[in-house]
Amino acid sequence: MLAISITKGDYGRCLNLKGELDMETLATLEQAAEVQEGERQLKINLAGVSFIDSTGLRGLLEIQRRWSMKGGEVRVINPCPEIAEVFRLVGMEELLDYSDQSKVTGGEY
């Protein structure tokens, strides 16, 4: 299961994820991450994600690609230490705009 709460800012949204990001839940994230008119930024807050599989990793890259094609940017933030280690092991740190910062609010846009 994956729950997503959305924080809106001046230039985009922050998707705050809670649960597992895998084959069964990726469609939920993809729907929430669709580029909307006038948005320039999307932050995906992984602070509440307890598990990610290869489908979830691929999905993050695909979301970033879609936004980039429309002139936007995606930043993945706050993974737990275990997920940050998965990013490191598979080289995702080099492929994603990724940071390990404290939780964000809509005011950071």
C-alpha positions as CSV (number, residue, x, y, z in Angstrom):
1,M,0.0,0.0,0.0
2,L,1.1,3.5,-0.8
3,A,-0.5,6.7,0.6
4,I,0.4,10.1,-0.9
5,S,-0.3,13.5,0.6
6,I,0.3,16.5,-1.5
7,T,1.8,19.9,-0.5
8,K,1.4,22.6,-3.0
9,G,3.8,25.5,-3.5
10,D,4.2,28.4,-5.9
11,Y,6.1,26.5,-8.5
12,G,4.9,22.9,-8.0
13,R,4.1,20.2,-5.6
14,C,5.7,17.9,-3.0
15,L,4.4,14.3,-3.0
16,N,4.8,12.9,0.5
17,L,4.8,9.1,0.2
18,K,4.1,6.6,3.0
19,G,4.3,2.9,2.5
20,E,5.9,0.7,-0.2
21,L,6.9,1.7,-3.7
22,D,6.7,-1.4,-5.8
23,M,5.0,-3.0,-8.8
24,E,1.6,-2.9,-7.1
25,T,1.8,0.8,-6.0
26,L,3.7,2.5,-8.8
27,A,0.6,3.5,-10.8
28,T,-0.6,5.5,-7.8
29,L,2.6,7.5,-7.8
30,E,2.7,7.9,-11.5
31,Q,-0.8,9.3,-11.5
32,A,0.0,11.8,-8.7
33,A,3.2,12.8,-10.4
34,E,1.7,13.8,-13.8
35,V,2.9,17.2,-15.0
36,Q,0.2,19.9,-14.5
37,E,0.0,23.1,-16.4
38,G,2.3,25.8,-15.0
39,E,4.3,23.5,-12.7
40,R,8.0,23.6,-12.8
41,Q,9.0,21.5,-9.8
42,L,8.0,18.2,-8.3
43,K,9.5,16.9,-5.0
44,I,9.0,13.3,-4.1
45,N,9.4,13.0,-0.4
46,L,10.4,9.4,0.5
47,A,10.6,9.9,4.3
48,G,7.7,7.5,4.8
49,V,8.7,4.9,2.3
50,S,9.7,1.6,3.9
51,F,10.4,-0.5,0.8
52,I,11.3,0.1,-2.8
53,D,11.8,-2.5,-5.5
54,S,13.3,-2.3,-9.1
55,T,9.9,-1.2,-10.4
56,G,9.8,1.7,-8.0
57,L,13.3,2.7,-8.9
58,R,12.5,2.6,-12.6
59,G,9.3,4.6,-12.0
60,L,11.2,7.4,-10.3
61,L,13.5,7.6,-13.3
62,E,10.6,7.6,-15.7
63,I,8.8,10.4,-13.7
64,Q,12.0,12.4,-13.9
65,R,12.3,11.8,-17.6
66,R,8.7,12.9,-18.3
67,W,9.1,16.1,-16.3
68,S,12.4,16.9,-17.9
69,M,10.9,16.5,-21.4
70,K,8.3,19.2,-20.4
71,G,11.0,21.6,-19.0
72,G,10.4,20.7,-15.3
73,E,12.5,19.2,-12.6
74,V,12.0,16.4,-10.1
75,R,13.9,16.1,-6.8
76,V,13.7,13.0,-4.7
77,I,14.2,13.8,-1.0
78,N,14.4,12.2,2.4
79,P,14.9,8.5,1.8
80,C,15.3,6.4,5.0
81,P,18.9,5.1,5.4
82,E,18.0,1.7,3.9
83,I,16.6,3.2,0.7
84,A,19.5,5.7,0.5
85,E,21.7,2.6,0.6
86,V,19.7,1.0,-2.3
87,F,20.2,4.2,-4.3
88,R,23.9,4.1,-3.6
89,L,24.2,0.4,-4.5
90,V,22.4,0.7,-7.9
91,G,23.9,4.1,-8.9
92,M,20.6,6.0,-8.6
93,E,22.4,8.9,-6.8
94,E,24.0,9.7,-10.2
95,L,20.8,9.4,-12.1
96,L,18.3,11.3,-9.9
97,D,18.2,14.7,-8.5
98,Y,18.4,13.3,-5.0
99,S,19.0,14.8,-1.6
100,D,18.8,13.8,2.0
101,Q,17.3,16.8,3.6
102,S,14.8,17.4,6.4
103,K,11.1,17.2,5.5
104,V,9.9,20.0,3.3
105,T,6.8,22.1,3.3
106,G,5.1,23.9,0.5
107,G,6.9,27.1,1.4
108,E,10.2,25.8,0.1
109,Y,9.2,26.1,-3.5
